[in-house]
């Protein structure tokens, strides 16, 4: 899957966050490392969400904008 991320350069590397997933962020010394790290964080984030909602009724809806 593809996710939009915010990548910011700082003096000591890069930070990256996922606006769709509050609290989902990481960093790296290089842009490549930061993106690799956020891919891992997204995977872990989704595993936790899946575990938290495993006994819930989940529906997918379409919202027009």
Biopython code that builds the backbone (N, CA, C, O; Angstrom):
import numpy as np
from Bio.PDB.StructureBuilder import StructureBuilder

atoms = [
    (1, "UNK", "N", (0.842, -1.183, 0.000)),
    (1, "UNK", "CA", (0.000, 0.000, 0.000)),
    (1, "UNK", "C", (0.880, 1.237, 0.000)),
    (1, "UNK", "O", (2.053, 1.190, 0.369)),
    (2, "UNK", "N", (0.301, 2.316, -0.412)),
    (2, "UNK", "CA", (1.016, 3.592, -0.415)),
    (2, "UNK", "C", (0.393, 4.516, 0.627)),
    (2, "UNK", "O", (-0.826, 4.562, 0.789)),
    (3, "UNK", "N", (1.245, 5.244, 1.321)),
    (3, "UNK", "CA", (0.796, 6.206, 2.320)),
    (3, "UNK", "C", (1.510, 7.528, 2.086)),
    (3, "UNK", "O", (2.686, 7.546, 1.722)),
    (4, "UNK", "N", (0.808, 8.627, 2.293)),
    (4, "UNK", "CA", (1.429, 9.944, 2.199)),
    (4, "UNK", "C", (2.196, 10.210, 3.484)),
    (4, "UNK", "O", (1.691, 9.980, 4.583)),
    (5, "UNK", "N", (3.426, 10.701, 3.333)),
    (5, "UNK", "CA", (4.255, 11.023, 4.491)),
    (5, "UNK", "C", (4.762, 12.449, 4.373)),
    (5, "UNK", "O", (4.830, 13.015, 3.282)),
    (6, "UNK", "N", (5.113, 13.013, 5.508)),
    (6, "UNK", "CA", (5.738, 14.330, 5.567)),
    (6, "UNK", "C", (7.196, 14.101, 5.931)),
    (6, "UNK", "O", (7.507, 13.581, 7.002)),
    (7, "UNK", "N", (8.077, 14.493, 5.035)),
    (7, "UNK", "CA", (9.513, 14.305, 5.228)),
    (7, "UNK", "C", (10.147, 15.674, 5.408)),
    (7, "UNK", "O", (9.994, 16.551, 4.558)),
    (8, "UNK", "N", (10.857, 15.856, 6.514)),
    (8, "UNK", "CA", (11.488, 17.151, 6.800)),
    (8, "UNK", "C", (12.976, 16.965, 7.063)),
    (8, "UNK", "O", (13.384, 16.063, 7.794)),
    (9, "UNK", "N", (13.774, 17.829, 6.457)),
    (9, "UNK", "CA", (15.222, 17.785, 6.637)),
    (9, "UNK", "C", (15.619, 18.709, 7.778)),
    (9, "UNK", "O", (15.144, 19.841, 7.873)),
    (10, "UNK", "N", (16.494, 18.211, 8.640)),
    (10, "UNK", "CA", (17.036, 18.991, 9.748)),
    (10, "UNK", "C", (18.553, 18.898, 9.714)),
    (10, "UNK", "O", (19.106, 18.174, 8.886)),
    (11, "UNK", "N", (19.221, 19.601, 10.577)),
    (11, "UNK", "CA", (20.687, 19.603, 10.623)),
    (11, "UNK", "C", (21.257, 18.203, 10.817)),
    (11, "UNK", "O", (22.332, 17.895, 10.301)),
    (12, "UNK", "N", (20.556, 17.366, 11.545)),
    (12, "UNK", "CA", (21.081, 16.042, 11.898)),
    (12, "UNK", "C", (20.327, 14.903, 11.222)),
    (12, "UNK", "O", (20.307, 13.787, 11.741)),
    (13, "UNK", "N", (19.714, 15.161, 10.083)),
    (13, "UNK", "CA", (19.026, 14.095, 9.364)),
    (13, "UNK", "C", (17.633, 14.484, 8.940)),
    (13, "UNK", "O", (17.363, 15.641, 8.619)),
    (14, "UNK", "N", (16.746, 13.498, 8.942)),
    (14, "UNK", "CA", (15.385, 13.684, 8.462)),
    (14, "UNK", "C", (14.391, 13.130, 9.473)),
    (14, "UNK", "O", (14.655, 12.139, 10.153)),
    (15, "UNK", "N", (13.245, 13.794, 9.554)),
    (15, "UNK", "CA", (12.122, 13.246, 10.302)),
    (15, "UNK", "C", (11.026, 12.946, 9.293)),
    (15, "UNK", "O", (10.944, 13.579, 8.240)),
    (16, "UNK", "N", (10.194, 11.985, 9.622)),
    (16, "UNK", "CA", (9.108, 11.607, 8.726)),
    (16, "UNK", "C", (7.903, 11.206, 9.563)),
    (16, "UNK", "O", (8.039, 10.533, 10.585)),
    (17, "UNK", "N", (6.717, 11.628, 9.118)),
    (17, "UNK", "CA", (5.484, 11.286, 9.826)),
    (17, "UNK", "C", (4.405, 10.930, 8.817)),
    (17, "UNK", "O", (4.519, 11.225, 7.627)),
    (18, "UNK", "N", (3.357, 10.289, 9.319)),
    (18, "UNK", "CA", (2.236, 9.871, 8.484)),
    (18, "UNK", "C", (0.996, 10.614, 8.992)),
    (18, "UNK", "O", (0.454, 10.258, 10.038)),
    (19, "UNK", "N", (0.545, 11.634, 8.269)),
    (19, "UNK", "CA", (-0.606, 12.411, 8.745)),
    (19, "UNK", "C", (-1.858, 11.572, 9.009)),
    (19, "UNK", "O", (-2.636, 11.907, 9.902)),
    (20, "UNK", "N", (-2.068, 10.504, 8.264)),
    (20, "UNK", "CA", (-3.254, 9.662, 8.434)),
    (20, "UNK", "C", (-3.207, 8.831, 9.714)),
    (20, "UNK", "O", (-4.238, 8.340, 10.174)),
    (21, "UNK", "N", (-2.012, 8.669, 10.292)),
    (21, "UNK", "CA", (-1.856, 7.844, 11.489)),
    (21, "UNK", "C", (-1.243, 8.693, 12.600)),
    (21, "UNK", "O", (-0.020, 8.816, 12.669)),
    (22, "UNK", "N", (-2.061, 9.275, 13.466)),
    (22, "UNK", "CA", (-1.540, 10.118, 14.547)),
    (22, "UNK", "C", (-0.492, 9.380, 15.387)),
    (22, "UNK", "O", (-0.681, 8.221, 15.757)),
    (23, "UNK", "N", (0.597, 10.060, 15.676)),
    (23, "UNK", "CA", (1.662, 9.486, 16.487)),
    (23, "UNK", "C", (2.609, 8.586, 15.718)),
    (23, "UNK", "O", (3.542, 8.037, 16.305)),
    (24, "UNK", "N", (2.397, 8.422, 14.436)),
    (24, "UNK", "CA", (3.229, 7.544, 13.612)),
    (24, "UNK", "C", (4.331, 8.386, 12.964)),
    (24, "UNK", "O", (4.103, 9.071, 11.967)),
    (25, "UNK", "N", (5.523, 8.321, 13.549)),
    (25, "UNK", "CA", (6.635, 9.106, 13.030)),
    (25, "UNK", "C", (7.959, 8.398, 13.308)),
    (25, "UNK", "O", (8.039, 7.498, 14.144)),
    (26, "UNK", "N", (8.989, 8.824, 12.590)),
    (26, "UNK", "CA", (10.316, 8.232, 12.754)),
    (26, "UNK", "C", (11.350, 9.239, 12.274)),
    (26, "UNK", "O", (11.030, 10.390, 11.978)),
    (27, "UNK", "N", (12.593, 8.783, 12.202)),
    (27, "UNK", "CA", (13.669, 9.655, 11.736)),
    (27, "UNK", "C", (14.769, 8.798, 11.133)),
    (27, "UNK", "O", (14.734, 7.570, 11.217)),
    (28, "UNK", "N", (15.740, 9.454, 10.528)),
    (28, "UNK", "CA", (16.882, 8.761, 9.971)),
    (28, "UNK", "C", (17.986, 9.752, 9.624)),
    (28, "UNK", "O", (17.731, 10.944, 9.456)),
    (29, "UNK", "N", (19.191, 9.258, 9.521)),
    (29, "UNK", "CA", (20.316, 10.123, 9.163)),
    (29, "UNK", "C", (20.231, 10.580, 7.715)),
    (29, "UNK", "O", (20.694, 11.669, 7.374)),
    (30, "UNK", "N", (19.636, 9.742, 6.855)),
    (30, "UNK", "CA", (19.457, 10.072, 5.441)),
    (30, "UNK", "C", (17.969, 9.964, 5.104)),
    (30, "UNK", "O", (17.188, 9.390, 5.862)),
    (31, "UNK", "N", (17.592, 10.525, 3.954)),
    (31, "UNK", "CA", (16.203, 10.424, 3.512)),
    (31, "UNK", "C", (15.817, 8.951, 3.332)),
    (31, "UNK", "O", (14.733, 8.533, 3.739)),
    (32, "UNK", "N", (16.699, 8.184, 2.730)),
    (32, "UNK", "CA", (16.436, 6.763, 2.503)),
    (32, "UNK", "C", (16.219, 6.021, 3.817)),
    (32, "UNK", "O", (15.290, 5.221, 3.939)),
    (33, "UNK", "N", (17.074, 6.286, 4.795)),
    (33, "UNK", "CA", (16.938, 5.629, 6.094)),
    (33, "UNK", "C", (15.634, 6.028, 6.774)),
    (33, "UNK", "O", (14.958, 5.182, 7.360)),
    (34, "UNK", "N", (15.278, 7.301, 6.702)),
    (34, "UNK", "CA", (14.033, 7.767, 7.317)),
    (34, "UNK", "C", (12.829, 7.080, 6.683)),
    (34, "UNK", "O", (11.899, 6.688, 7.388)),
    (35, "UNK", "N", (12.835, 6.930, 5.355)),
    (35, "UNK", "CA", (11.722, 6.279, 4.668)),
    (35, "UNK", "C", (11.668, 4.786, 4.970)),
    (35, "UNK", "O", (10.581, 4.223, 5.092)),
    (36, "UNK", "N", (12.815, 4.144, 5.091)),
    (36, "UNK", "CA", (12.846, 2.732, 5.483)),
    (36, "UNK", "C", (12.297, 2.569, 6.903)),
    (36, "UNK", "O", (11.540, 1.641, 7.189)),
    (37, "UNK", "N", (12.691, 3.483, 7.777)),
    (37, "UNK", "CA", (12.234, 3.422, 9.164)),
    (37, "UNK", "C", (10.725, 3.629, 9.267)),
    (37, "UNK", "O", (10.060, 2.944, 10.043)),
    (38, "UNK", "N", (10.178, 4.570, 8.491)),
    (38, "UNK", "CA", (8.744, 4.821, 8.591)),
    (38, "UNK", "C", (7.953, 3.647, 8.016)),
    (38, "UNK", "O", (6.844, 3.374, 8.478)),
    (39, "UNK", "N", (8.492, 2.958, 7.032)),
    (39, "UNK", "CA", (7.819, 1.766, 6.499)),
    (39, "UNK", "C", (7.661, 0.725, 7.605)),
    (39, "UNK", "O", (6.608, 0.099, 7.727)),
    (40, "UNK", "N", (8.702, 0.540, 8.403)),
    (40, "UNK", "CA", (8.648, -0.394, 9.531)),
    (40, "UNK", "C", (7.631, 0.082, 10.572)),
    (40, "UNK", "O", (6.851, -0.714, 11.095)),
    (41, "UNK", "N", (7.645, 1.381, 10.867)),
    (41, "UNK", "CA", (6.733, 1.939, 11.866)),
    (41, "UNK", "C", (5.284, 1.783, 11.408)),
    (41, "UNK", "O", (4.416, 1.445, 12.213)),
    (42, "UNK", "N", (5.013, 2.026, 10.120)),
    (42, "UNK", "CA", (3.658, 1.852, 9.591)),
    (42, "UNK", "C", (3.210, 0.406, 9.769)),
    (42, "UNK", "O", (2.087, 0.148, 10.202)),
    (43, "UNK", "N", (4.079, -0.523, 9.439)),
    (43, "UNK", "CA", (3.754, -1.953, 9.593)),
    (43, "UNK", "C", (3.387, -2.267, 11.039)),
    (43, "UNK", "O", (2.374, -2.915, 11.298)),
    (44, "UNK", "N", (4.198, -1.815, 11.967)),
    (44, "UNK", "CA", (3.944, -2.062, 13.389)),
    (44, "UNK", "C", (2.664, -1.373, 13.851)),
    (44, "UNK", "O", (1.887, -1.950, 14.610)),
    (45, "UNK", "N", (2.446, -0.154, 13.401)),
    (45, "UNK", "CA", (1.252, 0.613, 13.748)),
    (45, "UNK", "C", (0.002, -0.160, 13.325)),
    (45, "UNK", "O", (-0.941, -0.297, 14.104)),
    (46, "UNK", "N", (0.000, -0.662, 12.090)),
    (46, "UNK", "CA", (-1.153, -1.387, 11.571)),
    (46, "UNK", "C", (-1.375, -2.702, 12.309)),
    (46, "UNK", "O", (-2.520, -3.118, 12.483)),
    (47, "UNK", "N", (-0.321, -3.355, 12.741)),
    (47, "UNK", "CA", (-0.477, -4.575, 13.536)),
    (47, "UNK", "C", (-1.156, -4.283, 14.869)),
    (47, "UNK", "O", (-2.010, -5.049, 15.316)),
    (48, "UNK", "N", (-0.782, -3.187, 15.498)),
    (48, "UNK", "CA", (-1.398, -2.810, 16.773)),
    (48, "UNK", "C", (-2.867, -2.459, 16.563)),
    (48, "UNK", "O", (-3.723, -2.893, 17.334)),
    (49, "UNK", "N", (-3.163, -1.686, 15.538)),
    (49, "UNK", "CA", (-4.555, -1.316, 15.253)),
    (49, "UNK", "C", (-5.389, -2.567, 14.983)),
    (49, "UNK", "O", (-6.513, -2.680, 15.473)),
    (50, "UNK", "N", (-4.852, -3.494, 14.215)),
    (50, "UNK", "CA", (-5.559, -4.748, 13.924)),
    (50, "UNK", "C", (-5.858, -5.502, 15.216)),
    (50, "UNK", "O", (-6.969, -5.996, 15.404)),
    (51, "UNK", "N", (-4.888, -5.591, 16.091)),
    (51, "UNK", "CA", (-5.081, -6.290, 17.365)),
    (51, "UNK", "C", (-6.133, -5.592, 18.238)),
    (51, "UNK", "O", (-6.955, -6.253, 18.873)),
    (52, "UNK", "N", (-6.101, -4.270, 18.264)),
    (52, "UNK", "CA", (-7.050, -3.525, 19.095)),
    (52, "UNK", "C", (-8.488, -3.672, 18.617)),
    (52, "UNK", "O", (-9.416, -3.644, 19.425)),
    (53, "UNK", "N", (-8.679, -3.827, 17.316)),
    (53, "UNK", "CA", (-10.022, -3.866, 16.754)),
    (53, "UNK", "C", (-10.450, -5.244, 16.274)),
    (53, "UNK", "O", (-11.429, -5.352, 15.537)),
    (54, "UNK", "N", (-9.748, -6.299, 16.668)),
    (54, "UNK", "CA", (-10.049, -7.629, 16.153)),
    (54, "UNK", "C", (-11.444, -8.124, 16.526)),
    (54, "UNK", "O", (-12.022, -8.923, 15.789)),
    (55, "UNK", "N", (-11.993, -7.675, 17.639)),
    (55, "UNK", "CA", (-13.320, -8.125, 18.060)),
    (55, "UNK", "C", (-14.411, -7.098, 17.759)),
    (55, "UNK", "O", (-15.524, -7.227, 18.268)),
    (56, "UNK", "N", (-14.125, -6.105, 16.961)),
    (56, "UNK", "CA", (-15.077, -5.035, 16.651)),
    (56, "UNK", "C", (-15.661, -5.233, 15.253)),
    (56, "UNK", "O", (-15.053, -5.865, 14.390)),
    (57, "UNK", "N", (-16.844, -4.681, 15.056)),
    (57, "UNK", "CA", (-17.447, -4.672, 13.729)),
    (57, "UNK", "C", (-16.857, -3.492, 12.975)),
    (57, "UNK", "O", (-16.964, -2.347, 13.412)),
    (58, "UNK", "N", (-16.233, -3.780, 11.838)),
    (58, "UNK", "CA", (-15.562, -2.743, 11.052)),
    (58, "UNK", "C", (-16.268, -2.646, 9.703)),
    (58, "UNK", "O", (-16.507, -3.657, 9.044)),
    (59, "UNK", "N", (-16.596, -1.434, 9.303)),
    (59, "UNK", "CA", (-17.240, -1.198, 8.020)),
    (59, "UNK", "C", (-16.406, -0.230, 7.211)),
    (59, "UNK", "O", (-15.757, 0.662, 7.757)),
    (60, "UNK", "N", (-16.432, -0.412, 5.935)),
    (60, "UNK", "CA", (-15.733, 0.503, 5.030)),
    (60, "UNK", "C", (-16.802, 1.312, 4.314)),
    (60, "UNK", "O", (-17.733, 0.759, 3.729)),
    (61, "UNK", "N", (-16.653, 2.639, 4.370)),
    (61, "UNK", "CA", (-17.616, 3.510, 3.708)),
    (61, "UNK", "C", (-16.875, 4.441, 2.754)),
    (61, "UNK", "O", (-15.671, 4.663, 2.878)),
    (62, "UNK", "N", (-17.615, 4.965, 1.822)),
    (62, "UNK", "CA", (-17.044, 5.934, 0.893)),
    (62, "UNK", "C", (-17.629, 7.293, 1.217)),
    (62, "UNK", "O", (-18.841, 7.433, 1.378)),
    (63, "UNK", "N", (-16.765, 8.298, 1.314)),
    (63, "UNK", "CA", (-17.191, 9.644, 1.636)),
    (63, "UNK", "C", (-16.913, 10.530, 0.425)),
    (63, "UNK", "O", (-15.786, 10.602, -0.065)),
    (64, "UNK", "N", (-17.951, 11.196, -0.043)),
    (64, "UNK", "CA", (-17.754, 12.114, -1.183)),
    (64, "UNK", "C", (-17.253, 13.443, -0.671)),
    (64, "UNK", "O", (-17.663, 13.920, 0.387)),
    (65, "UNK", "N", (-16.359, 14.031, -1.441)),
    (65, "UNK", "CA", (-15.810, 15.326, -1.037)),
    (65, "UNK", "C", (-15.943, 16.301, -2.173)),
    (65, "UNK", "O", (-15.541, 17.457, -2.043)),
]
sb = StructureBuilder()
sb.init_structure("model")
sb.init_model(0)
sb.init_chain("A")
sb.init_seg("    ")
for serial, (resi, resn, name, xyz) in enumerate(atoms, 1):
    if name == "N":
        sb.init_residue(resn, " ", resi, " ")
    sb.init_atom(name, np.array(xyz, "f"), 0.0, 1.0, " ", f" {name:<3s}", serial, name[0])
structure = sb.get_structure()
